[in-house]
Amino acid sequence: MHFDPQAHLVRGIELDVVMEGLSLARRQAERELDVSTALIMAFLRDRPAEEAMKVLESAAPYWEMLDAVGLDSAELGHPPSKFAEVFQRAKLLGIPRVAHAGEEGPPEYIREALDMLDVCRIDHGVRCLEEPELVARLRDEGVVLTVCPLSNVRLKVVEKMADHPLPQLIEAGLRITINSDDPAYFGGGLLDNYVACHEAFGWPKETCIQLAGSAIESAFMSDGRRLDLHKRLAASL
């Protein structure tokens, strides 16, 4: 789960309240629903990098809870390079890093996220197809792209699902996962995104299982949980 502390801080809600609420919800979800979660503390890229650094430092009591830090919100005019020092600090702390790039922003933002933020994953990344050399790099380095198709439609990255480049991304041999993106705002949880892809592209069950397997393999989770979920997925074949 991405969460944005700055969106709460500007409304006067302290970080302690946010973290305690998330911790409570995570424990309840695991206990009652068998849903495991990982936390990605994301920085709002349309706010100052200095503010992001302050949030990272103030989160010191919770660093052990963070599976990664991320970068989200409006891309245009806010390149990844703006947050290079923040992500360098996270790297020194041993916190993995991910970043939204190449959704509304240009392919160059994907390259910046890789080179200047040293991310292990690109969120969205659909515009990589505009540069064959970048596609080759993503494929050769095994970089995961977390694609959110319904969000891409809502944000007019594509006009309709049938126009989405997901089939081309898969055909290019990239590591793709299907995801939801702020379902309460953009509409459509994870299952809705799979259903929309099935309806738009005629994907058989096997394709959906393959993509789900890629998601399990790429997610932030313990090896034991990963093995358990792979076994459950294999049982659905």
C-alpha positions in Angstrom: 0.0 0.0 0.0 1.2 3.5 -0.9 0.4 6.1 1.7 1.1 9.8 1.6 1.9 11.3 5.0 2.0 14.8 3.6 -1.6 14.7 2.6 -2.5 14.1 6.2 0.1 16.4 7.8 -1.2 19.4 5.9 -4.7 18.7 7.4 -3.2 18.7 10.9 -3.1 14.9 11.3 0.2 13.9 12.9 2.3 11.1 11.5 1.9 9.0 14.7 -1.9 8.9 14.1 -1.4 7.8 10.5 1.0 5.0 11.4 -1.0 3.8 14.4 -4.1 3.6 12.2 -2.4 1.7 9.5 -0.8 -0.7 12.0 -4.2 -1.4 13.5 -5.9 -2.0 10.1 -3.0 -4.2 8.9 -3.3 -6.5 12.0 -7.1 -6.6 11.7 -6.8 -7.5 8.0 -4.4 -10.3 8.6 -6.3 -11.7 11.6 -9.8 -11.5 10.1 -9.2 -11.7 6.3 -5.9 -13.4 5.9 -4.7 -10.4 3.9 -1.0 -9.5 4.3 0.2 -6.0 3.5 3.4 -4.1 2.9 3.8 -0.3 3.4 5.3 2.1 1.0 5.6 5.6 2.4 5.3 7.8 -0.7 6.3 11.5 -1.1 4.1 13.9 -3.0 6.2 15.1 -5.9 4.3 18.3 -6.4 5.4 19.4 -2.9 9.0 20.5 -2.1 11.8 18.0 -1.8 12.8 19.5 1.5 9.4 18.7 2.9 9.8 15.1 1.7 13.2 14.9 3.5 11.6 16.2 6.7 8.9 13.5 6.5 11.5 10.8 6.0 13.5 11.9 9.0 10.4 12.4 11.2 9.4 8.8 10.4 12.5 7.4 12.1 10.5 5.6 14.8 8.7 3.7 12.0 11.6 3.0 9.6 11.4 -0.7 10.5 7.7 -0.8 9.4 8.5 0.6 5.9 9.0 -1.9 3.1 9.9 0.9 0.7 9.6 4.6 0.1 8.0 5.8 -3.1 7.2 8.8 -5.2 3.7 9.6 -6.5 1.1 12.3 -7.4 1.4 14.7 -10.4 4.3 13.8 -12.6 4.5 16.7 -15.1 7.0 19.3 -14.0 8.2 17.2 -11.1 10.9 14.9 -12.4 12.4 12.2 -10.2 15.7 14.1 -10.1 14.0 16.6 -7.8 14.1 14.0 -5.1 17.5 12.5 -5.6 18.8 13.5 -2.2 15.8 12.1 -0.4 16.1 8.8 -2.1 19.9 8.7 -1.4 19.1 9.2 2.2 16.6 6.3 2.1 19.2 4.1 0.4 21.7 4.9 3.2 19.0 3.8 5.7 18.6 0.5 3.8 15.0 1.2 2.7 14.1 0.0 -0.8 12.8 2.6 -3.3 10.1 2.7 -5.9 8.7 5.6 -8.0 5.8 6.5 -10.3 7.3 7.3 -13.6 6.3 7.3 -17.3 2.5 7.5 -16.8 1.7 11.1 -17.5 5.4 12.0 -17.5 7.8 11.2 -20.4 10.0 8.1 -20.7 13.0 10.2 -19.5 11.4 10.2 -16.1 11.7 6.4 -16.0 15.4 6.7 -16.8 15.8 9.3 -14.1 14.1 7.1 -11.6 16.4 4.2 -12.4 19.6 6.2 -12.5 19.1 9.0 -10.0 16.8 7.4 -7.4 18.1 3.8 -7.8 14.6 2.3 -7.7 13.9 -1.4 -7.7 10.5 -1.0 -9.4 8.7 1.5 -11.7 5.1 2.2 -10.9 3.1 2.6 -14.1 5.9 3.0 -16.7 3.6 2.5 -19.7 5.3 5.2 -21.8 8.5 3.2 -22.0 7.3 1.9 -25.3 8.1 5.2 -26.9 11.8 4.4 -26.6 12.9 0.9 -27.7 16.3 1.3 -25.9 14.5 1.9 -22.6 12.3 -1.1 -23.2 15.4 -3.2 -23.7 17.0 -1.9 -20.6 13.9 -2.6 -18.5 13.7 -6.1 -19.9 17.4 -6.9 -19.5 17.5 -5.6 -15.9 14.2 -7.3 -15.0 12.7 -4.1 -13.7 9.1 -4.6 -12.5 6.4 -2.3 -13.9 3.3 -2.0 -11.7 0.6 -1.2 -14.3 -2.8 0.2 -13.2 -5.0 0.0 -16.3 -8.2 1.5 -15.0 -6.4 4.4 -13.5 -4.6 5.0 -16.8 -8.0 5.3 -18.5 -9.4 7.6 -15.8 -6.3 9.9 -16.2 -6.6 9.8 -20.0 -3.2 8.2 -20.5 -5.3 6.2 -22.9 -8.8 6.9 -24.0 -10.3 3.4 -23.4 -9.1 0.0 -22.2 -8.9 -1.3 -25.7 -6.2 1.2 -26.4 -4.1 0.3 -23.4 -0.5 -0.9 -24.2 -0.6 -3.8 -21.8 -0.5 -6.4 -24.5 2.6 -4.7 -26.1 4.3 -4.5 -22.8 3.8 -8.2 -22.2 4.9 -9.0 -25.7 8.1 -7.0 -25.2 9.0 -9.4 -22.4 8.7 -6.9 -19.6 8.0 -7.9 -16.0 4.4 -6.7 -15.6 2.0 -6.8 -12.7 -1.7 -5.6 -12.6 -2.6 -3.3 -9.8 -5.3 -1.0 -8.5 -4.5 2.7 -8.0 -6.4 4.6 -5.3 -9.6 2.6 -6.0 -11.8 5.0 -4.0 -10.7 7.9 -6.3 -10.1 6.3 -9.7 -12.6 3.5 -9.3 -11.8 -0.2 -9.5 -10.0 -2.5 -7.1 -7.6 -5.2 -8.1 -10.2 -7.7 -9.3 -11.9 -5.0 -11.4 -8.6 -4.3 -13.2 -8.2 -8.0 -14.0 -11.8 -8.2 -15.3 -11.3 -5.1 -17.4 -8.2 -6.5 -19.0 -10.0 -9.8 -19.7 -12.9 -8.0 -21.3 -10.7 -5.7 -23.4 -8.0 -8.1 -24.5 -9.7 -11.5 -24.3 -7.1 -12.8 -21.9 -7.6 -16.4 -21.0 -7.4 -17.5 -17.4 -3.8 -18.6 -17.9 -2.6 -15.1 -18.7 -4.2 -13.7 -15.5 -2.6 -16.5 -13.5 0.8 -15.7 -15.0 0.5 -12.0 -14.2 -0.7 -12.8 -10.6 2.3 -15.0 -10.2 4.6 -12.2 -11.3 2.9 -10.0 -8.8 3.5 -12.5 -6.0 7.2 -12.9 -7.0 7.7 -9.1 -7.1 5.9 -8.0 -4.0 7.4 -7.0 -0.7 6.7 -10.0 1.5 8.4 -12.8 3.5 9.6 -15.9 1.6 7.1 -18.0 3.6 4.2 -15.9 2.6 5.4 -15.8 -1.0 5.6 -19.6 -1.1 2.1 -19.9 0.4 0.6 -17.6 -2.2 2.4 -19.4 -5.1 0.9 -22.7 -3.8 -2.6 -21.2 -3.6 -2.2 -19.8 -7.1 -1.0 -23.1 -8.5 -4.1 -24.8 -7.0 -6.3 -22.6 -9.1 -4.9 -24.0 -12.4 
